[in-house]
């Protein structure tokens, strides 16, 4: 799971932990949480890109940075899932209208 902000990682881990607790199959394929900057140069089979608070001005700034978007959106080898507000994403940059 890739997200722009460290605070979002903590929140995602907190929400995700109860879903995997006591489930041995969840340990077979561990889920990694990282910031966009933290995954630069790495690849994963599947990436979930959580746009965090996609309605905030701060988030729109990130969504308009094409270099960082390139990192976030090009890490998966097989599948990419983008979680966020579609209307806000499209307002941030026309590149989002391609999705």
Order of alpha helices (4+ residues) and beta strands (2+ residues): beta-alpha-beta-beta-alpha-alpha-beta-alpha
